[in-house]
Amino acid sequence: MNRYPWWKYAILAFAFVVGLLYTVPNFYGEAPAVQVSSGKATVKMDPAMVQRVEQILSSAGLQADFVQLEGASVRARFADTDTQLKAKDAISHALNPDPNDPTWVVALNLVSRSPQWMARVHALPMYLGLDLRGGVHFLMQVDMKAALTKKAEAVTGDVRTLLRDKNIRHAGITREGNNVEVRFREAALAEQARNLLTDQLQDMTWTPTADAGGDVKLVGTLKPQAATRVQEQALKQNISTLNNRVNELGVAEPVIQQQGLDRVVVQLPGVQDTAKAKDIIGRTATLEIRLVNETQEAVDAVRGAGPVPFGSERFLERGGQPVIVYRNVVLTGENLTDAQPGFDGQTNEPTVNLTLDARGARIFKDVTRENVGKRMAILLFEKGKGEVVTAPVIRTEIGGGRVQISGRMTTEEASDQALLLRAGSLAAPMEIIEERAIGPSLGAENIAKGFNSVLWGFVAIAVFMCAYYMLFGVFSTLALGFNLLMLIAVLSMLQATLSLPGIAAIALVLGMAIDANVLINERVREELRHGASPQVAISAGYERAWGTILDSNVTTLIAGLALLAFGSGPVRGFAVVHCLGILTSMFSAVMFSRGLVNLWYGRQKKLKSVSIGQVWRPNGGTAVPAEDKQNAKV
């Protein structure tokens, strides 16, 4: 009746060992570290950097606990902050000979002190939020006026292309603020152009006015709903671009989210160097497509035998080969919607497949038709300095908005170039209007306070349960400890981010988890009051309490899922821990606690009493006979 088969105990033992393994790394703390990551989108991190950093540290007489490649960065862990600072200076000096044009970003960071063998089995600590780990916080303002100006510039180009395609003569196209003005000598041409532009550019309102010189002028104004859409898209593109850049750095669980209509919050936990953090979020790349100048003057400039021709610029390819390109920009990253690696259907060689928007597709079709056999360079600009990602030859006219780049690329290079092109550019400029650094000491203080709140809450519950329910209270306390162990282990396995609201959720879960054991213990007491034998009372108590436990936890879980679905920021962090805590508490309060009870009492066939505290019986302390109990039921 009250015995578990061996496989259930095996499951409990396995869960305990796994829970212990994945919980322990959270108690090792964090050590100072130096993190090296790519400072340019065209520079890729490779495993050889590990040996290079080790050699630099060895030459400087510095000892690291370990140096390893993690994701897209190399991290070196040190015993103290003094060694960390010396290592940062040595690595920065060796990797970046020119401080004004750094190839690598060398930043201070924090990493876990847990042993390497735990990391190899992915037993890693939870990520800690900014309020617990320390780091940097930025509030960035998006220049929405610049976004509208870029839209007006794009419309100006579209108007010029549309009128040229339909052979409608005009006297000039200008942009005045965010309005586009088109002049015509004849009213009939103005009306024809107005019909065309109204049909093709539906985001604009075109109003004819008389010019002082007798010409007819069409004034294009962006519709209010279109202006709102442009601003929303600019904000989303900026957030996406910031995510791409920060993810390349390898910051653990960064927070990049919208705040209000035109602001973005950026939080980088664990980053101690505010100046480097500014550098990281400011490294947004700008993509440009230009034609390569292949005149004799340009060839001489490449060889170093002459100056760069007028109207051209000199850039370097990734291999260091100079390329002379025209200053005129054909397309920008704003016209690129996607870039994916692939393979050529005929030659089966690696390619990069680009997808352009409607405007970009029209421009690209015209440019490729007029420049077959010439080279087209794709440049990536960072901090005002450009580099040629690739410069393929135009084989034929390319229409439809789908472009394929191929030629002497490996599969890995195609994937890298697609990633660089997807990084894109900011849709509108951004500036930092608020910055805040949270030191590791303040984070450690928050962790200590949160840990003490959970600890003393656990102790208070344990004292009450042991005093009120005696040995069954001890079983309940052990089940509560097992629940806490499983909850932390699950959070660590999922690599969830723990913040102060998450710690509050853990404290709340303790009170909710013990409620299930209170229901079980009271059910067992109720059975004993009605004269049931101890073994029968234990079995009936667990079975009858299960329905109530399930109902109460499901309703609470529904509320937690609502917070998880509709909440954000701290509310979402609270909801994640809350929902996981409910699930682990149902397992520990029922299966684990009953396993302990069965292990202690299950083998006693002639069990006369159980240690569950005072059992208050009706009729002045006389137990209700079993026969009377049956008669009462009838």
C-alpha positions in Angstrom: 0.0 0.0 0.0 2.7 2.5 1.0 5.7 1.1 -0.8 7.4 2.6 -3.9 8.9 0.3 -6.5 12.6 0.6 -7.0 12.3 2.5 -10.3 10.5 5.3 -8.6 13.3 5.7 -6.0 15.8 5.5 -8.9 14.0 8.4 -10.6 14.1 10.4 -7.4 17.8 9.7 -6.9 18.6 10.6 -10.5 16.6 13.9 -10.2 18.5 14.7 -6.9 21.9 14.0 -8.4 21.2 16.0 -11.6 19.6 18.8 -9.6 22.7 19.0 -7.3 25.1 19.0 -10.3 23.3 21.9 -12.1 22.7 23.9 -8.9 26.3 23.8 -7.5 27.8 26.1 -10.2 25.7 28.9 -9.0 27.6 29.0 -5.7 31.1 29.3 -7.1 30.7 33.0 -7.7 32.3 35.0 -10.5 35.9 35.9 -11.3 37.3 38.9 -13.2 38.0 38.2 -16.9 39.2 39.9 -20.1 37.1 39.4 -23.2 38.4 39.7 -26.7 35.9 40.0 -29.6 35.9 41.3 -33.1 36.1 45.1 -33.4 35.0 45.1 -37.1 32.2 43.3 -38.8 34.7 42.1 -41.5 37.1 40.5 -38.9 36.1 37.1 -37.7 37.2 35.4 -34.5 39.0 32.0 -34.9 40.5 29.4 -32.5 44.0 30.7 -33.2 43.2 33.8 -31.1 43.3 31.6 -28.0 47.0 30.8 -28.5 47.7 34.4 -29.4 46.2 35.7 -26.2 48.1 33.0 -24.2 51.4 34.1 -25.8 50.6 37.8 -25.0 49.9 37.0 -21.4 53.0 34.8 -21.1 55.2 37.5 -22.5 53.7 40.0 -20.0 54.4 37.6 -17.1 50.7 37.2 -16.3 49.0 34.0 -15.4 45.4 33.2 -16.4 43.2 30.5 -14.9 42.3 29.6 -18.4 41.9 31.1 -21.9 39.1 29.7 -24.0 36.9 30.4 -27.0 33.3 31.0 -26.1 31.0 31.7 -29.0 32.3 34.7 -30.9 34.8 35.8 -28.2 37.9 34.7 -26.3 37.8 34.9 -22.5 40.7 34.8 -20.1 39.9 34.3 -16.4 42.1 35.7 -13.6 42.4 35.4 -9.9 42.1 39.1 -9.0 41.2 42.5 -10.6 44.8 43.8 -10.5 45.9 41.0 -12.9 42.8 41.5 -14.9 43.6 45.2 -15.5 47.2 44.5 -16.4 46.1 41.8 -18.8 43.7 44.1 -20.5 46.4 46.7 -21.1 48.8 44.1 -22.4 46.3 42.5 -24.8 45.0 45.8 -26.0 48.5 47.1 -26.8 49.4 43.8 -28.6 46.2 43.4 -30.6 45.5 47.0 -31.5 48.8 48.8 -32.5 46.6 51.7 -33.8 44.3 52.8 -30.9 42.3 55.0 -33.3 41.5 52.1 -35.5 41.1 49.0 -33.2 40.6 45.7 -34.9 39.7 43.9 -31.7 37.5 45.0 -28.7 39.2 44.2 -25.4 36.7 44.6 -22.5 36.5 43.7 -18.8 34.0 41.1 -17.9 33.0 38.5 -15.3 32.9 34.7 -15.7 32.0 31.8 -13.5 34.6 30.3 -11.1 33.1 26.8 -11.6 35.4 24.0 -12.6 36.0 23.3 -16.3 34.6 19.8 -16.1 31.2 21.2 -15.1 31.3 23.5 -18.1 32.0 20.5 -20.4 28.7 18.9 -19.3 27.0 22.3 -19.6 26.5 22.6 -15.9 26.6 26.4 -15.9 25.3 29.0 -13.5 22.2 31.0 -14.2 22.6 34.3 -16.0 22.3 37.2 -13.6 20.4 40.4 -14.4 21.9 43.8 -14.3 20.6 44.4 -10.7 22.5 41.3 -9.5 25.6 41.0 -11.6 26.4 44.7 -12.3 27.0 46.1 -15.7 26.0 49.1 -17.8 22.7 50.6 -18.7 22.0 53.0 -21.5 18.9 54.8 -22.6 19.1 55.8 -26.2 17.1 58.4 -28.1 16.2 57.7 -31.8 16.2 60.7 -34.1 12.8 60.3 -35.7 13.2 63.5 -37.7 16.2 61.9 -39.4 14.1 58.8 -40.2 11.5 61.0 -41.9 14.3 62.9 -43.8 15.7 59.6 -45.1 12.2 58.6 -46.2 11.8 61.9 -48.1 15.2 61.3 -49.8 14.1 57.8 -50.8 10.8 59.2 -52.2 12.8 61.8 -54.2 14.8 59.1 -55.9 11.6 57.1 -56.5 9.9 60.1 -58.2 12.9 60.7 -60.4 13.0 57.0 -61.5 9.2 56.8 -62.1 9.1 60.0 -64.2 12.1 58.9 -66.3 10.5 55.4 -66.9 7.2 57.0 -68.1 9.1 59.7 -70.1 7.4 62.6 -68.3 9.5 65.7 -68.5 9.9 67.9 -65.4 11.7 71.1 -64.6 13.4 69.8 -61.4 12.9 67.7 -58.3 13.9 69.1 -54.9 13.4 68.2 -51.3 12.2 70.9 -48.9 12.4 69.5 -45.4 10.3 66.3 -45.5 8.3 67.5 -48.5 9.2 66.6 -52.1 8.6 69.3 -54.8 8.4 68.5 -58.6 8.2 71.4 -61.1 6.6 71.2 -64.5 6.4 73.6 -67.5 2.9 72.4 -68.5 -0.2 71.7 -66.5 -1.0 68.6 -68.5 2.3 67.0 -67.6 1.8 67.9 -64.0 -1.6 66.2 -64.0 -0.2 63.2 -65.7 2.6 63.0 -63.2 0.2 63.5 -60.3 -1.9 60.5 -61.4 1.2 58.4 -61.8 2.7 59.3 -58.4 -0.6 59.0 -56.5 -0.9 55.5 -57.9 2.7 54.3 -57.4 3.6 56.2 -54.1 0.5 55.7 -52.0 2.2 56.9 -48.8 2.4 60.4 -50.2 -0.3 63.1 -50.8 0.4 65.2 -53.9 -1.0 68.7 -54.0 -0.6 70.9 -57.2 0.2 74.6 -56.6 1.1 77.5 -58.9 4.7 78.6 -58.9 5.8 82.3 -58.9 7.4 81.8 -62.3 4.2 80.4 -63.9 5.3 76.8 -63.5 3.1 74.1 -61.9 4.5 72.5 -58.8 3.5 69.2 -57.2 4.2 69.1 -53.5 4.4 65.6 -52.0 3.7 65.3 -48.2 4.0 62.1 -46.3 0.6 60.9 -44.9 0.3 60.9 -41.1 -0.3 57.1 -40.9 2.7 56.5 -43.2 4.9 58.8 -41.1 4.0 56.8 -38.0 4.8 53.6 -39.8 8.2 54.9 -40.9 9.0 55.8 -37.3 7.9 52.4 -36.0 10.0 50.6 -38.6 13.0 52.8 -37.9 12.8 51.9 -34.2 12.4 48.2 -35.0 15.3 48.2 -37.4 17.6 50.0 -34.9 16.7 47.4 -32.2 17.4 44.6 -34.6 20.8 46.1 -35.6 21.8 46.7 -32.0 20.9 43.0 -31.2 23.2 41.9 -34.1 26.1 43.9 -32.9 25.7 43.1 -29.2 25.2 39.4 -29.9 28.5 39.3 -31.8 30.2 40.6 -28.7 29.0 37.6 -26.7 27.4 39.5 -23.8 25.4 37.0 -21.7 21.6 37.8 -21.9 21.7 41.5 -23.0 18.5 43.4 -22.7 17.6 45.6 -25.8 14.0 46.7 -25.8 11.8 49.6 -26.8 10.8 52.2 -24.2 8.1 54.6 -25.2 7.8 55.8 -28.8 11.4 56.8 -29.7 13.7 55.3 -27.0 15.6 52.1 -26.6 17.0 50.6 -23.4 20.3 48.7 -23.7 21.5 46.7 -20.7 24.8 44.7 -20.8 25.2 42.6 -17.6 28.7 41.8 -16.6 30.4 44.5 -18.7 32.4 46.7 -16.4 33.9 49.1 -18.9 31.4 51.8 -19.8 33.7 53.2 -22.5 33.9 49.9 -24.2 30.2 49.3 -23.9 29.6 52.6 -25.7 32.0 51.4 -28.4 30.1 48.1 -28.7 26.7 49.6 -29.2 28.1 52.3 -31.4 29.6 49.8 -33.8 26.6 49.7 -36.2 27.6 49.1 -39.8 26.4 51.0 -42.8 26.1 49.0 -46.1 26.7 50.6 -49.5 26.8 49.3 -53.0 28.9 51.3 -55.5 30.4 50.7 -58.9 34.1 49.9 -59.2 36.2 52.4 -61.2 38.1 50.4 -63.8 39.5 53.2 -65.9 43.3 53.4 -66.6 43.6 56.2 -64.0 42.1 53.9 -61.4 44.4 51.0 -62.4 47.4 53.3 -62.0 46.1 54.4 -58.6 45.8 50.8 -57.5 49.4 50.2 -58.5 50.5 53.3 -56.7 51.6 55.0 -59.9 49.1 57.8 -59.8 46.5 59.6 -57.6 42.9 58.4 -57.1 40.7 59.8 -59.9 38.3 62.6 -59.2 34.9 61.4 -58.0 36.4 58.1 -56.7 37.7 56.7 -53.4 40.2 54.0 -52.5 39.2 51.1 -50.2 40.7 47.8 -49.2 39.3 44.3 -49.7 39.4 41.8 -46.9 42.6 40.4 -48.3 44.3 43.8 -48.4 43.9 44.4 -52.1 43.0 48.1 -52.9 39.9 48.8 -54.9 38.9 52.1 -56.5 35.1 52.8 -56.4 33.0 55.7 -57.4 31.7 58.0 -54.8 28.1 57.7 -56.1 26.1 55.3 -53.9 23.9 52.9 -55.9 22.1 51.3 -52.9 22.4 51.3 -49.2 21.6 48.7 -46.5 18.2 50.3 -46.1 17.2 48.6 -49.4 18.4 45.2 -48.4 15.7 43.0 -46.7 17.6 39.7 -46.4 20.9 38.0 -47.1 21.3 34.2 -46.9 24.1 31.8 -47.8 23.4 29.3 -50.6 24.7 27.4 -53.6 24.7 28.1 -57.3 22.3 25.8 -59.1 24.7 25.2 -62.0 28.2 25.3 -60.6 27.2 24.2 -57.0 29.7 26.8 -55.6 28.8 28.8 -52.4 26.9 32.0 -53.0 25.3 34.8 -51.0 21.7 35.4 -52.0 20.4 39.0 -51.4 16.8 40.2 -51.4 16.1 43.8 -52.1 13.0 45.9 -51.5 10.9 47.2 -54.4 12.8 50.5 -54.8 16.2 48.7 -54.5 15.1 46.1 -57.1 14.2 48.9 -59.6 17.5 50.7 -59.1 19.5 47.5 -59.2 17.9 46.4 -62.4 18.7 49.7 -64.1 22.3 49.7 -62.9 23.1 46.1 -63.8 21.5 46.6 -67.3 23.7 49.5 -68.0 26.9 48.1 -66.5 27.2 44.5 -67.7 30.8 43.2 -67.5 31.8 45.8 -64.8 32.4 45.2 -61.1 30.1 46.2 -58.3 31.6 46.7 -54.8 29.6 46.0 -51.6 31.2 48.1 -48.8 30.7 48.0 -45.1 31.3 51.2 -43.1 32.1 51.3 -39.4 33.0 54.4 -37.6 33.4 56.2 -40.9 35.9 53.7 -42.3 34.8 51.5 -45.1 36.0 48.1 -46.3 35.0 46.1 -49.4 33.2 42.9 -48.4 33.1 41.6 -52.0 33.4 43.1 -55.5 31.7 40.7 -58.0 31.4 41.2 -61.8 28.0 41.9 -63.2 27.3 39.1 -65.7 23.8 40.1 -66.8 20.9 42.4 -66.0 19.4 41.4 -62.6 15.8 42.0 -61.9 13.1 40.8 -59.5 14.9 42.0 -56.4 17.0 38.8 -55.9 20.7 39.0 -56.3 23.3 36.2 -56.2 26.9 36.9 -55.3 29.4 34.2 -56.1 33.1 33.7 -56.9 36.0 32.1 -55.0 34.1 31.8 -51.7 34.1 28.9 -49.3 30.9 27.9 -47.6 32.0 29.5 -44.3 33.0 32.7 -46.1 29.5 32.8 -47.8 27.9 32.4 -44.4 30.1 35.1 -42.9 29.3 37.6 -45.7 25.6 37.0 -45.4 25.8 37.7 -41.7 27.7 41.0 -42.3 25.2 42.1 -45.0 22.2 41.2 -42.7 23.7 43.4 -40.0 22.6 46.4 -42.0 22.6 49.9 -40.8 20.7 52.1 -38.4 17.5 53.4 -39.9 17.9 56.6 -37.9 20.7 58.1 -35.8 20.7 57.4 -32.0 22.3 59.2 -29.1 22.8 58.1 -25.5 20.7 60.4 -23.2 21.3 58.4 -20.0 24.0 56.0 -18.9 24.4 54.2 -15.7 27.0 51.7 -14.4 26.1 49.2 -11.7 29.2 47.9 -10.0 29.7 44.3 -9.0 29.8 45.2 -5.3 26.2 46.6 -5.5 25.2 43.4 -7.4 26.8 41.3 -4.7 24.9 43.2 -2.1 21.6 42.6 -3.9 22.4 38.9 -4.2 23.2 38.6 -0.5 20.0 40.3 0.5 18.0 38.1 -1.8 19.8 35.0 -0.6 19.1 35.9 3.0 15.4 36.5 2.3 15.0 33.1 0.8 17.2 31.4 3.5 15.3 32.9 6.5 12.0 32.3 4.8 13.0 28.6 4.4 14.1 28.4 8.0 10.9 30.0 9.3 8.8 27.5 7.3 10.9 24.6 8.4 10.7 25.5 12.1 6.9 25.8 11.9 6.4 22.6 10.0 8.7 20.5 12.3 7.0 22.0 15.4 3.5 21.5 14.2 3.7 18.2 12.2 6.6 16.6 13.9 8.3 13.9 11.7 5.8 14.6 8.8 7.0 18.2 9.1 10.6 17.0 8.7 9.5 15.1 5.5 7.8 18.3 4.3 10.8 20.4 4.9 13.1 18.0 3.0 10.6 18.0 0.1 10.7 21.8 0.2 14.5 21.8 0.0 14.3 19.3 -2.9 11.9 21.6 -4.6 14.3 24.6 -4.2 17.1 22.4 -5.5 15.1 21.4 -8.6 14.0 24.9 -9.3 17.5 26.4 -9.3 18.7 23.4 -11.4 16.0 23.9 -14.0 16.7 27.7 -14.2 20.4 26.8 -14.7 19.7 24.2 -17.4 17.6 26.8 -19.3 20.2 29.4 -18.8 17.5 31.8 -17.6 18.3 35.3 -16.3 17.7 35.7 -12.6 16.9 39.2 -11.3 15.6 40.7 -8.1 12.0 40.0 -9.1 13.1 36.4 -9.8 14.4 36.0 -6.3 11.1 37.4 -5.0 9.4 34.7 -7.0 11.6 32.0 -5.4 10.6 33.2 -1.9 6.9 33.2 -3.0 7.3 29.7 -4.4 8.5 28.4 -1.0 5.3 29.5 0.6 3.2 28.0 -2.2 5.1 24.8 -2.3 4.7 24.0 1.4 0.9 24.6 1.0 0.7 21.2 -0.8 2.3 19.4 2.1 0.0 21.2 4.6 -3.0 19.8 2.6 -1.5 16.3 2.6 -0.7 16.3 6.4 -4.1 17.6 7.3 -5.8 14.9 5.1 -3.7 12.3 6.9 -4.8 13.8 10.3 -8.4 13.7 9.1 -8.3 10.0 8.3 -6.7 9.3 11.7 -9.5 11.2 13.4 -12.1 9.0 11.8 -10.4 5.9 13.0 -8.4 4.8 10.0 -5.3 2.8 10.6 -2.0 4.7 10.1 -1.1 2.9 6.8 -4.6 3.5 5.4 -4.6 7.1 6.6 -1.2 7.8 4.8 -2.5 6.3 1.6 -5.9 8.0 1.7 -4.3 11.3 2.7 -2.1 11.5 -0.3 -4.7 10.3 -2.8 -7.4 12.7 -1.6 -5.2 15.7 -1.3 -3.9 15.3 -4.9 -7.1 16.6 -6.5 -7.0 19.8 -4.3 -3.3 20.3 -4.9 -3.7 20.0 -8.7 -6.7 22.4 -8.8 -4.9 25.1 -6.8 -1.7 24.8 -8.7 -3.3 24.9 -12.1 -5.3 28.0 -11.3 -2.1 29.7 -10.0 -0.2 28.5 -13.1 -2.8 30.1 -15.4 -2.2 33.5 -13.7 1.6 32.9 -14.1 1.2 32.1 -17.8 -0.8 35.3 -18.2 2.1 37.3 -16.7 4.5 35.5 -18.9 2.5 36.2 -22.1 1.6 39.8 -21.5 4.3 41.0 -19.2 7.8 42.4 -20.0 11.0 43.1 -18.2 10.9 42.5 -14.5 7.3 41.1 -14.6 8.3 38.5 -17.2 11.4 37.5 -15.1 9.1 37.0 -12.1 6.6 35.0 -14.2 9.3 32.6 -15.5 10.5 31.6 -12.0 6.9 31.5 -10.7 5.7 29.1 -13.4 8.7 26.8 -13.1 8.4 26.8 -9.3 4.8 25.6 -9.5 5.8 22.7 -11.7 8.7 21.6 -9.5 6.6 22.0 -6.3 3.9 19.6 -7.6 6.7 17.0 -8.2 8.5 17.5 -4.9 5.5 17.9 -2.6 3.7 14.8 -3.8 6.2 12.3 -5.2 9.3 13.1 -3.2 7.6 13.6 0.2 5.6 10.4 -0.3 8.8 8.6 -1.2 10.3 9.7 2.2 7.1 8.6 4.1 7.0 5.3 2.3 10.7 4.7 3.0 10.2 5.4 6.7 6.8 3.8 7.4 6.0 1.6 4.4 7.8 -1.5 5.7 6.2 -1.5 9.1 3.3 -3.9 8.7 1.9 -3.5 12.3 2.2 0.3 12.4 0.3 1.6 15.4 1.0 5.4 15.2 2.7 8.0 13.1 4.5 11.2 14.2 2.3 13.9 12.7 1.6 16.1 15.7 -1.6 16.4 17.7 -4.6 14.7 16.1 -7.7 16.4 17.5 -10.5 13.9 17.6 -14.2 14.5 18.0 -16.2 13.0 21.0 -13.7 14.1 23.6 -10.7 12.4 22.0 -12.4 9.1 21.2 -11.8 7.9 17.7 -14.8 7.1 15.6 -15.1 3.3 15.2 -14.8 2.0 11.6 -18.3 0.4 11.9 -19.9 3.7 12.9 -18.0 5.4 10.1 -19.4 3.0 7.6 -22.9 3.4 9.0 -22.6 7.2 8.8 -21.7 6.9 5.2 -24.8 4.7 4.5 
